[in-house]
Structures are given as structure tokens and as C-alpha cells.
Amino acid sequence: MTHPIEHRGNELYIESISAAEIAKEFGTPTYVYSRALIEEAFNSYKNMLTSHRSLICYAVKANPNLAVLDILVQLGAGFDIVSEGELKRVLTAGGDPGKIVFSGVGKTPSEMNTALKSKIYCFNVESESELNTLNEVSKKMGEIAPISIRINPNVNPTTHPYIATGMRKNKFGVPKDEVIKLYEKASKLKNISVQGIDCHIGSQLVDINPLIESIQQLLEIVDELKRRGINLEHINLGGGLGITYRDEAPPSISDYIRSILSELGDNNLKLIVEPGRSIIGNAGILITEVQYLKTTSHRNFAIVDAAMNDMLRPALYDAWLEILPISKRHGIEHKTWDIVGPVCESGDFLGHQRNLAIKERDILAVLSAGAYGSSMSSNYNSRCRAAEVIVDSETIHLARKRESFNDLILGENLLAKTEKPRAK
Ligand SMILES: *Cc1c(COP(=O)(O)O)cnc(C)c1O
């Protein structure tokens, strides 16, 4: 069977469309996603959970494009959101609010209000102050807010420090020695309904043991709460399953869920997971054109038209991404290149020291770019955001038009010559 993203002969294909054709039609830089790969990853979760009460909540922040959400809505996904903007995106894509969980340490009263009005499934509460605020907001609205409390299990997930979230020093969750007290308080609040328990220990996890350790801690808390007359309905283990960028060997989605289910045993709690990266990460690539080859006595630089504003992960996490020419060249020399963007920062690189046979105007593909690529992009250096397309077999959907200069300055004003000074 052919893989949906692979070289066939000399040309890189995304399903039935060549990357060269996409570059020609949509220009560069452009993000390209394979619908088949998104569906395959989501269905791997779904198929493993058919005989367990469960909810798979795609973490919108990994890639919030409406067309991506549309695909997942059609597969019956729930969604994990971290802002009102993400809530509105899910609703715009036709997502079921009854399958939305709301994560994040800083939900504002206004965001709580919108989410309550939308009747979301659950708020993942991260502090006592947040709990109090949520109770007040729901009281004013005459609503009852369904909640789960996020535990900080103090485990070390052995991932990059910026994406480890379940250690004592991280801002996330409630320490486990304070959580029973908080549940007892929550269970007495009139406008709060205690539903579950959750954690999310980090991202790009390749070792399942820290998660297993967290599950054990969560189940101990569930039992202790039961003894105190507080019965939970669900356990939410967050997202975080890693993908292969280079030589990482994370468990497969099936093995990951199998291990979780075996740890849960005959416990009849509904299982919620919040995968982001493992759904969309390997389903997307970023194509970019080589503008200049610049050789110094120290290094060879390939300066491309994608930059850290398009793909921040190398600069932010020192992430390694595979970079390949979309059309394999024969008869030119392989050299070691630093693949860099045009932005005025030395941190602006996509990859260092890559052995490639390339020339100017060649198009390169940055692989495994589907998650935290476009979603972390910015307009730094007044660069317009890249186009995004989804390939579905022989069809190409324009998921996001390349930004224009008018998009770039939307909402900005020159100093108004007519404005009067304010009266003292
Ligand atoms: C970011 C995040 C996720 C998704 O993480 P992935 O590593 O992309 O699977 C899930 N839940 C929460 C609370 C998050 O912050």
C-alpha cells in the first residue's frame, strides 16, 4: 500500500496530487494536509475505544483551521479548546458543544459566560480562584457549570521543558495534596456540578510510563473521593502522544490506548483523551522555495521563503524536522546546508546541517509540519501568513487563502489628523 505522503519516482505526492502541482497553483510557502492521514489517525483512536465509554476531544490548538475541524466534525470528534476563539471556531465548523471540554489556566469570566451559554460538556478547572469565578459567573446566568479538576501529578514526561506541563514547577493543574479539599469545596458550590478529573502532563511524549504513573495517581484520588461521597463520571488524560519526526519511537495510537485501558481496568469511568499532535502532526507538510544559495567559508546557507513566522518550532523548541526536495535532483552535488528563512533573527532556521542536492528555485518540503505549524504562525517582519490546502484524494481544497497586505493591516489606523485633544 502506498503512503499518502511519499516520493513516487522523483516526485513528492500528497495522496494523488504532486507537491509540484500545488506549488505551481498556490505558490509558496504553503501548508498541505492529507485528509486520509487525518482520518486514519482519528480512526485509530476511535476504533480502539468502541467498547469503552469515551470521548475523543481533538486539541484545537494543534491546528485550528476550519477545514481541519470540519473533517473531524464529520468523524464525530469532540474538541478540547483553550479560548473563546477556539470555541467559536468549533461551533463555526459545526462541532457539537456537548462534546467540548475547555482547558487552560486563564479562562476569563467572559469566556466562561460564552462557554456556559453554548452548553459545553466540561470546564477543566485549574485553580481554586478559577473555580470561584466560574461559580459566580454561572450563578449570575442561572446555570450550573460542569467541571473536572486538573491534577498536576508531578511526573517528569522527559520531553522538551517548554512542553512538559505536569511537573510541580509548571503553572498547570492543582497539586494532588490540595485536590481533595478543592473537590469537597466544589461539591458544595450551588452552581458547580462535579463531573470528572483530568491531567495533561506534556506533549510529544514517547514514553508511556509517566502517563501510567499519572493514571494511578488519578485513580487513587477517584477512590478517595468515592469514600467521601463524591462520585466522578469521567477521567480525562489529556493529549500528548508523540509522533516520529526523526528517530523517536512513540507507542502507536493503538498501543497507547491499549495501555491506558489496561491501567483503567474494570473501572467504568468514561475515558476522555485530548490528542492534538498525534492526529494532525504527520498529516501535514510545509512547502517552500529556495530563493538563494549562499556559501561562506564556514557554512552553506539555503535561504528559503518560509521562516520562523511560518514555522516556529525549530526556533522555539530546537525541534528537528525532516526537509526534502519535492523533486529529486540527479547529477548535482550533495552538500551540507543550513536551511534558513529571511527573517532578521539568527534563530530563524528550519533545519541545520542537512545533506541535500539542491539549487535555487527548487522547492523543499518540511515534513511532519501539520501540528503547531500554522497554528503558531505570526506576521513577524510583516510577512503574510502562508496558504493552507487540504488534499482529499484527487481534490485540492483551499483551506486558507494566503494573506494579503490588506489582511496584514486590518484594524490598524494612521494617526487621525482630526482627533481633538481630550478635555482636562
Ligand atoms: C496542548 C494540549 C493538548 C494536546 O496536546 P498534544 O501534544 O498536541 O496531543 C491536550 N490537552 C491540553 C490541556 C493541552 O494543553
The ligand as a Tripos MOL2 file, in Angstrom:
@<TRIPOS>MOLECULE
LIG
   15    15     1     0     0
SMALL
NO_CHARGES

@<TRIPOS>ATOM
      1 C1         -1.8680   21.0820   24.1450 C.3       1 LIG1
      2 C2         -2.8420   20.2760   24.9050 C.ar      1 LIG1
      3 C3         -3.3220   19.0710   24.3750 C.ar      1 LIG1
      4 C4         -2.8210   18.4680   23.0970 C.3       1 LIG1
      5 O1         -1.5050   18.0440   23.2020 O.3       1 LIG1
      6 P1         -0.8250   17.2220   22.0070 P.3       1 LIG1
      7 O2          0.5680   17.0260   22.4710 O.co2     1 LIG1
      8 O3         -0.9120   18.0560   20.7880 O.co2     1 LIG1
      9 O4         -1.5630   15.9390   21.8740 O.co2     1 LIG1
     10 C5         -4.2900   18.4020   25.0970 C.ar      1 LIG1
     11 N1         -4.7640   18.8750   26.2790 N.ar      1 LIG1
     12 C6         -4.3120   20.0270   26.8200 C.ar      1 LIG1
     13 C7         -4.8650   20.5050   28.1030 C.3       1 LIG1
     14 C8         -3.3260   20.7680   26.1490 C.ar      1 LIG1
     15 O5         -2.8730   21.8980   26.6850 O.3       1 LIG1
@<TRIPOS>BOND
     1     1     2 1
     2     2     3 ar
     3     2    14 ar
     4     3     4 1
     5     3    10 ar
     6     4     5 1
     7     5     6 1
     8     6     7 2
     9     6     8 1
    10     6     9 1
    11    10    11 ar
    12    11    12 ar
    13    12    13 1
    14    12    14 ar
    15    14    15 1
@<TRIPOS>SUBSTRUCTURE
     1 LIG1         1 GROUP 0 **** ****
